Amino acid sequence: MTSSETPWEPPIAGTEAEHLLGALERLRATFRWKADDLDSAGLQVRVGASALTLGGLLKHLARTEDDMFTRKLSGAPVSPPWDAVDWRAHPDWDFESAADDAPEALYAIWDDTVARSRATLDAALADGGLDQLVHLAWPDGRRLSLRRLVCDLIEEYGRHTGHADLLREAVDGRVGEDPPPGWRPRSAG
């Protein structure tokens, strides 16, 4: 059971789907907390030689969410702005273009995309569970399961939430493993 003060906390005991979704929600919340309530300068801070920024990560993870629960899940086309990008010519467009976006736009694209992803994933789970095969297939024709997509997204968030830890600490010293009880995003798009 999760608390209203820590809704991102995975269940203590639950089904496989509840645990996978709980792990994903905890990572989403922790990432959003790390990126929250920053101005343009804070969203563009870099650490060392890396080109990563919290703004770039917000936009990249929004792209990843959209791609996962459109093209990979069902074969549906990705949403704007991703549908208008020449990804072969600009493979890092999501990371690089974030510097041109207002903080409100970056928070909005992540928040809105995650809300759509949650609804799409809930519907897919209700329609066939984690074992169902999705649109995405390997070159030999084997199709992936919804379980694999969810695990891939958890992996993506795990990697980038670690990056966000370092970036946020460099901005203002914010550290911590999870948002504090009662946390809600202060910045909204």
TAKASUL-V258813 format. One record per backbone hydrogen bond with DSSP energy under -0.5 kcal/mol. NH is the residue of the N-H (numbers start at 0). CO is the residue of the C=O. Records with the same first field share a line. If there is no record, write none. Layout:
# TAKASUL-V258813
NH = CO / CO
This chain:
# TAKASUL-V258813
2 = 5
5 = 2
8 = 5
18 = 14
19 = 15
20 = 16
21 = 17
22 = 18
23 = 19
24 = 20
25 = 21
26 = 22
27 = 23
28 = 24
29 = 25
30 = 26
31 = 27
32 = 28
33 = 29
34 = 30
35 = 31 / 32
42 = 38
43 = 39 / 40
44 = 41
49 = 46
54 = 42
56 = 52
57 = 53
58 = 54
59 = 55
60 = 56
61 = 57
62 = 58
63 = 59
64 = 60
65 = 61
66 = 62
67 = 63
68 = 64
69 = 66
71 = 66
72 = 67
73 = 69
74 = 69 / 70
75 = 69
81 = 78
82 = 78
83 = 80
84 = 81
86 = 84
89 = 85
92 = 89
95 = 91
96 = 92
97 = 93
98 = 95
99 = 96
100 = 97
104 = 101
105 = 101
106 = 102
107 = 103
108 = 104
109 = 105
110 = 106
111 = 107
112 = 108
113 = 109
114 = 110
115 = 111
116 = 112
117 = 113
118 = 114
119 = 115
120 = 116
121 = 117
122 = 118
123 = 119
124 = 120
125 = 121
126 = 122
127 = 123
128 = 123 / 124
131 = 128
133 = 143
134 = 72
135 = 71
137 = 141
140 = 137
143 = 135
145 = 131
146 = 129
148 = 144
149 = 145
150 = 146
151 = 147
152 = 148
153 = 149
154 = 150
155 = 151
156 = 152
157 = 153
158 = 154
159 = 155
160 = 156
161 = 157
162 = 158
163 = 159
164 = 160
165 = 161
166 = 162
167 = 163
168 = 164
169 = 165
170 = 166
171 = 167
172 = 167 / 168
173 = 167
181 = 4
182 = 179
187 = 185
